[in-house]
C-alpha cells in the first residue's frame, strides 16, 4: 500500500489489488463461409464491483468473544436483500487464525488474468495514529507525549503494523512499520500548536467566522481523508485510526469576538470590536442607545450556520471512513477539562460552550464509525484496554453487493448470527463513492 502522509509518500505493506482493466482488443474470429455468417453480438459492458467488508464483533451473553463461528452461521443483508458471503477472516488476540479468501469478481470474457498472488502478511493489526497538533494545546505537550507512551506500551504489540502522521508543525510522517522504536522517535517530536482563546477572539474573521479556525480544521480533515483513501484498498484486516485531538468548533467565543459583551465585564477582550459597536450606537445628540452595529448583527446571523457546516464536514469524514471500513477512536488528551487558563481571561460560560462543542465533534467521529470517544476522562489506560480488546477479537466478512444500481449510494447493512445467545456488533451502513465527473474537451 502506498500512503501519502502529510505531503510525503510512504510505502508500507504491499497488498494484492485487482488491477483496473483498460479496453482490450478481442482476437479476430475464425474465417467462415459467407452463407454461414452469423449476426453480430451486441457489445457487453461490465461494471467493476468492489468487495464490501465489514468488521463484526460477536459476544455471548456474558460479554465474551465467540471465536469459533462458521461462515454459514452468519447472514448478511444489504437493504433487506441477503448477500453471499465470499470471504471471512477470524482474528483472535490480534492474530489471524483462519482466512477464507474472497474470489475475484468475474473478469470480462476473453481476458485471462494471472493467478492471485498469495498473501504473505495477514497477521497482526493495523493502527494509524493521527496527531492533530494543530488542535493540541502547547502547554499540554507533555501530557500528549505521556499518552503516546502509554499507547506504545499498552496498545501496540509485537506483530502490529502502525504508522503515525501529524497535521501541523510537528512534521511527523512515519511509514507503516513494525518497528516500535520509530514510534518512540516520533513521540519526542510531538508539540501542540493550537490557537489560544485570545488569538481566536482578537484574530481576523471572515464571513463565516474565524478564518484561521476553519483553515486549521480543513487541514486536519484533508490529512485524515488522505489516510482513509489509502486504507480503503486493505482488506481482511481490522483498521483502526487513533485520532488524538482537542476537537473542533467553527464558531467559538462569538460574543467576545464580535464585541457584544458588557463593556464592564473583565472578559471583554476585543477592544476594537467593542469600540466599533459603541461608535455605531452613539446618537447624533451625543447620547448612547442600546442598539448594536447592523454589520455586527449581520455577521452574527451569518455565523449561525457554523455548527451545520461543521456537522456536514464531519459527516463527509465519517462516510469516507465507513467506505474504507476504518474504525476511528478519538482521544481528547485534555482529560477532565476544568476552567480555562487564568491568563486567557475567557468568559466561563463561553469557555464551557467551546469545550462542549469540541468534545461533541470527537464523539461524532467515533460513534459514526463504530469506535470509542475518550473524552472528559483521565483514565486513559482503561480506554486503551477497551480499544485493545475491540481490535484483537473480531471477524471480517466480505461480499460482492447484489445491487447493481450505482445511484443507490447509501446502503443499509445488517448482520445476523444464528447461534443462540450470540450478539453481533457491525457497521450498519456504507456509502458508495460518487461517480467520477465527466471531463469535457474543447476543440480549438
C-alpha positions in Angstrom: 0.0 0.0 0.0 1.3 3.5 -0.8 0.4 6.1 1.7 0.6 9.9 1.1 1.2 11.2 4.6 1.3 15.0 5.2 3.0 15.6 1.9 5.3 12.6 2.0 4.9 9.3 0.1 5.2 6.4 2.5 5.5 2.9 1.3 4.0 0.4 3.7 2.6 -3.1 3.3 2.1 -4.4 -0.2 -1.5 -5.5 -0.8 -2.6 -7.6 -3.8 -5.2 -5.5 -5.5 -7.3 -6.2 -8.6 -5.8 -4.0 -11.3 -8.2 -2.0 -13.4 -8.7 -3.3 -16.9 -8.4 -1.0 -19.8 -10.1 -1.5 -23.2 -9.0 -4.8 -24.7 -8.9 -6.0 -28.3 -10.6 -9.3 -28.9 -8.8 -11.8 -31.2 -10.2 -12.0 -34.7 -12.9 -14.7 -35.2 -12.1 -17.6 -37.4 -13.0 -17.2 -41.1 -16.4 -18.6 -42.1 -18.2 -19.1 -45.3 -20.4 -16.2 -46.5 -23.6 -18.2 -46.3 -22.7 -19.3 -42.7 -22.4 -15.7 -41.4 -24.0 -15.1 -38.1 -25.4 -11.8 -36.7 -23.0 -9.8 -34.7 -23.5 -9.9 -31.0 -24.1 -6.6 -29.2 -21.2 -5.4 -27.1 -21.2 -6.4 -23.4 -20.4 -3.8 -20.8 -19.3 -4.9 -17.4 -19.3 -2.8 -14.2 -16.4 -3.2 -11.7 -17.8 -4.4 -8.4 -15.8 -3.9 -5.2 -15.6 -6.2 -2.3 -17.7 -4.9 0.7 -16.1 -5.8 4.0 -17.5 -5.4 7.5 -15.8 -5.9 10.9 -18.1 -8.0 13.1 -17.6 -8.5 16.9 -19.7 -11.4 18.3 -20.1 -11.9 22.0 -22.0 -14.3 24.2 -24.5 -13.3 26.9 -21.5 -13.0 29.3 -19.7 -10.5 27.1 -17.0 -13.0 26.0 -15.9 -13.1 22.3 -17.0 -16.2 20.4 -14.1 -17.3 18.2 -15.4 -20.5 16.6 -18.3 -19.3 14.4 -18.5 -20.8 10.9 -19.4 -18.9 7.7 -22.9 -20.5 7.5 -23.7 -19.1 11.0 -23.6 -15.6 9.6 -26.2 -13.9 7.5 -25.6 -10.5 5.8 -28.4 -8.4 4.4 -28.0 -5.2 2.3 -31.1 -3.1 2.1 -33.1 -6.2 3.1 -31.5 -8.5 0.4 -29.4 -11.4 1.6 -25.9 -11.4 0.3 -23.5 -14.3 -0.4 -20.5 -14.2 2.0 -17.4 -14.7 -0.2 -14.6 -14.1 2.4 -14.3 -14.5 6.2 -11.3 -13.7 8.4 -11.3 -14.8 12.1 -8.9 -12.8 14.3 -8.3 -13.7 18.0 -5.8 -12.0 20.1 -4.8 -9.8 17.2 -3.7 -12.7 15.1 -5.4 -14.3 12.1 -6.4 -17.9 12.8 -8.4 -18.6 9.7 -8.6 -16.9 6.3 -11.3 -17.6 3.7 -10.1 -15.6 0.8 -12.6 -13.9 -1.5 -12.6 -15.0 -5.1 -12.1 -12.0 -7.5 -15.2 -10.8 -9.4 -15.6 -12.5 -12.8 -13.3 -10.9 -15.4 -14.6 -9.8 -18.9 -14.9 -12.5 -21.4 -11.8 -13.4 -23.4 -9.3 -12.0 -20.8 -7.1 -14.3 -18.9 -5.9 -12.9 -15.6 -2.7 -14.1 -13.9 -3.2 -16.1 -10.7 -3.7 -14.1 -7.5 -0.5 -13.5 -5.5 -0.7 -15.3 -2.2 -1.0 -13.1 0.9 2.3 -13.2 2.8 1.3 -10.8 5.5 -2.2 -11.3 7.1 -1.2 -11.4 10.8 -1.3 -8.7 13.4 -3.3 -5.4 13.4 -3.1 -2.2 11.5 -3.0 1.1 13.5 -2.8 4.6 12.2 -2.1 7.3 14.8 -3.2 10.8 13.8 -1.6 13.6 15.9 -3.7 16.7 15.3 -1.1 19.1 16.7 -3.0 22.0 15.1 -5.7 21.3 17.7 -3.5 20.4 20.7 -2.6 22.9 23.4 1.1 23.7 23.6 1.1 23.6 27.4 -0.4 20.0 27.2 2.6 18.8 25.1 4.0 16.7 27.9 0.6 15.2 28.6 0.2 14.2 24.9 3.6 12.6 24.9 2.8 10.6 28.0 -0.4 9.4 26.4 1.5 8.1 23.4 4.0 6.4 25.7 1.0 4.6 27.2 -0.2 3.7 23.7 3.2 2.3 22.7 3.3 0.2 25.9 -0.3 -0.9 26.3 -1.8 -0.9 22.9 0.8 -1.7 20.2 2.1 -5.3 20.5 4.6 -7.3 18.5 3.3 -8.1 15.1 1.1 -5.0 14.9 1.8 -2.7 11.9 1.4 1.0 12.5 2.1 4.5 11.1 1.9 7.9 12.7 1.1 11.3 11.0 0.6 14.8 12.3 -1.4 17.6 10.8 0.9 20.5 11.7 4.4 21.7 12.5 5.4 18.5 14.4 6.1 17.2 10.9 5.6 13.6 11.7 5.2 11.1 8.9 6.2 7.6 9.8 5.8 4.8 7.2 3.8 1.7 8.1 6.2 -0.3 10.1 6.6 -3.0 12.8 9.5 -1.2 14.5 8.3 0.4 17.8 11.5 2.5 18.0 10.1 4.6 15.2 7.0 5.4 17.3 9.3 6.3 20.3 11.2 8.7 18.0 8.0 10.3 16.8 6.8 10.9 20.3 9.7 13.1 21.0 8.7 15.4 18.1 5.1 16.0 19.2 4.4 19.6 20.2 1.0 21.2 20.4 0.2 24.3 18.3 -3.4 25.0 19.0 -4.7 28.6 18.8 -5.2 30.2 22.2 -8.6 31.6 23.0 -7.1 35.1 23.0 -5.8 34.5 19.5 -9.2 33.4 18.3 -11.0 36.3 19.9 -8.7 39.0 18.6 -7.9 37.3 15.3 -9.3 38.1 11.9 -12.8 36.8 11.0 -14.4 36.2 7.6 -18.0 36.0 6.5 -18.3 32.5 8.1 -16.4 33.3 11.3 -12.7 33.0 12.4 -10.9 32.2 9.1 -7.8 30.6 10.8 -10.1 28.2 12.8 -11.7 26.8 9.7 -8.4 26.6 7.8 -6.8 24.5 10.5 -9.8 22.2 10.7 -9.7 21.7 6.9 -6.0 20.8 7.0 -6.7 18.2 9.7 -9.7 16.7 7.8 -7.8 16.7 4.5 -4.9 14.8 6.1 -7.3 12.2 7.6 -9.1 11.8 4.3 -5.8 11.0 2.5 -5.1 8.3 5.1 -8.6 6.8 4.7 -8.3 6.8 0.9 -5.2 4.7 1.1 -6.5 2.3 3.8 -9.6 1.6 1.6 -7.5 -0.9 -0.5 -6.6 -3.0 2.5 -8.9 -6.0 3.1 -9.3 -8.8 5.7 -7.6 -6.7 8.4 -9.2 -4.6 11.1 -8.1 -1.0 10.5 -8.1 1.4 13.5 -7.3 5.1 13.3 -6.4 6.6 16.7 -7.4 10.2 16.4 -5.8 12.4 19.1 -7.2 16.0 19.1 -8.9 18.6 21.3 -11.8 18.7 18.8 -13.4 21.4 16.7 -15.7 24.4 17.0 -16.3 26.6 14.0 -18.0 29.4 16.0 -16.0 29.8 19.3 -16.3 32.7 21.7 -18.8 34.6 19.4 -19.9 37.3 21.8 -16.3 38.1 22.8 -15.1 38.2 19.2 -17.9 40.5 18.0 -17.6 42.8 21.0 -21.1 42.1 22.2 -20.2 41.6 25.9 -20.8 44.1 28.6 -18.0 46.7 28.4 -17.6 46.4 32.2 -17.0 42.7 32.0 -13.4 41.6 32.8 -13.7 39.1 29.9 -14.4 41.6 27.2 -11.1 41.3 25.3 -11.8 42.5 21.8 -11.4 46.3 22.4 -11.6 47.1 18.7 -15.0 45.4 18.1 -16.3 46.9 21.3 -15.3 50.4 20.4 -16.8 50.0 16.9 -20.1 49.0 18.4 -20.0 51.9 20.8 -19.4 54.3 17.9 -22.2 52.9 15.9 -24.7 53.0 18.7 -24.0 56.7 19.5 -26.8 59.1 18.5 -26.3 62.4 16.9 -27.2 64.2 20.2 -24.3 62.5 21.9 -26.5 60.0 23.8 -25.9 56.3 23.6 -28.5 53.8 22.6 -28.6 50.1 23.3 -28.5 49.2 19.6 -25.7 47.3 18.0 -23.9 47.9 14.8 -26.1 46.4 12.0 -22.9 44.9 10.4 -22.3 43.1 13.6 -25.8 41.7 13.6 -25.3 40.6 10.0 -22.0 38.9 10.9 -23.7 37.1 13.9 -26.5 36.0 11.6 -24.1 34.6 9.0 -22.3 32.6 11.7 -25.5 30.8 12.7 -24.7 28.1 10.1 -21.3 27.4 11.5 -22.5 24.4 13.5 -24.3 23.0 10.5 -21.1 23.4 8.4 -19.1 21.5 11.0 -21.7 18.7 11.1 -21.6 18.4 7.3 -17.8 18.2 7.2 -17.7 15.6 10.0 -20.4 13.6 8.1 -18.2 13.6 4.9 -15.2 12.4 7.0 -17.1 9.6 8.7 -18.7 8.4 5.4 -15.2 8.1 3.9 -14.1 6.1 7.0 -17.1 3.7 6.6 -16.4 3.2 2.9 -12.8 2.2 3.9 -14.1 0.1 6.8 -11.9 2.0 9.2 -12.9 2.4 12.9 -11.8 5.7 14.4 -11.1 6.0 18.1 -10.9 9.7 19.3 -8.9 10.7 22.3 -9.0 14.1 24.0 -5.7 14.4 25.8 -7.0 17.2 28.0 -8.8 14.7 30.1 -11.2 16.2 32.6 -11.5 19.8 31.4 -12.0 22.4 34.0 -11.8 26.2 33.8 -9.7 27.9 31.2 -6.4 29.4 31.9 -6.4 32.5 34.1 -4.1 34.4 31.7 -6.6 34.0 28.9 -9.5 35.7 30.7 -12.2 33.9 28.9 -15.8 34.1 30.0 -16.6 30.8 31.9 -19.9 30.3 30.1 -18.3 30.8 26.6 -15.4 28.5 27.6 -17.7 25.7 28.7 -19.7 26.0 25.4 -16.4 25.8 23.5 -15.3 22.7 25.4 -18.7 21.0 24.9 -18.8 21.6 21.1 -15.2 20.4 20.7 -15.9 17.2 22.7 -19.1 16.6 20.8 -17.2 16.7 17.5 -14.9 13.9 18.7 -17.9 11.9 19.8 -19.5 12.2 16.3 -16.3 11.0 14.6 -16.0 7.9 16.9 -19.7 7.0 17.2 -20.4 7.3 13.4 -17.5 4.9 12.6 -18.2 2.3 15.4 -15.3 3.5 17.6 -15.0 4.9 21.1 -14.7 8.6 22.1 -12.3 9.0 25.1 -13.3 12.5 26.2 -13.6 14.2 29.6 -11.8 11.4 31.5 -8.3 10.9 32.9 -8.1 7.1 32.9 -6.5 6.6 29.5 -5.3 3.1 30.5 -8.9 1.8 30.9 -9.8 3.2 27.5 -6.7 1.7 25.8 -7.6 -1.7 27.2 -11.0 -1.5 25.6 -9.5 -0.4 22.3 -7.0 -3.2 22.5 -9.9 -5.8 23.1 -12.0 -4.4 20.2 -9.1 -4.6 17.8 -7.9 -8.0 18.9 -11.0 -10.3 18.6 -13.3 -9.9 15.6 -14.5 -11.3 12.2 -14.1 -9.6 8.8 -16.9 -10.7 6.4 -16.8 -9.8 2.8 -19.3 -9.9 -0.1 -19.9 -8.5 -3.5 -23.1 -6.5 -3.5 -26.0 -7.8 -5.5 -27.4 -4.3 -6.0 -26.2 -3.2 -9.5 -27.7 0.3 -9.2 -24.9 2.9 -8.8 -27.4 5.6 -8.0 -28.2 3.8 -4.7 -25.2 5.3 -2.8 -26.3 4.9 0.8 -26.8 1.2 1.7 -28.0 -0.3 5.0 -26.3 -3.4 6.2 -27.5 -5.9 8.8 -25.5 -8.9 10.1 -27.3 -11.8 11.9 -25.8 -14.7 13.8 -27.8 -17.9 14.0 -26.0 -19.3 17.1 -28.1 -19.0 20.3 -27.2 -16.2 22.8 -24.8 -14.5 20.4 -25.0 -10.8 19.7 -23.1 -9.0 17.0 -21.7 -5.5 16.6 -21.2 -4.4 13.0 -21.1 -1.4 10.7 -24.7 -0.6 9.8 -24.3 1.3 6.6 -21.8 2.3 3.9 -21.9 4.9 1.1 -20.6 4.3 -2.4 -18.0 6.7 -3.8 -19.6 9.4 -6.0 -19.2 8.7 -9.8 -16.3 10.4 -11.5 -17.1 13.7 -13.0 -17.1 13.7 -16.8 -14.3 15.6 -18.4 -15.1 17.9 -21.4 -12.7 18.7 -24.2 -12.9 21.9 -26.2 -11.9 21.9 -29.8 -9.8 24.8 -30.9 
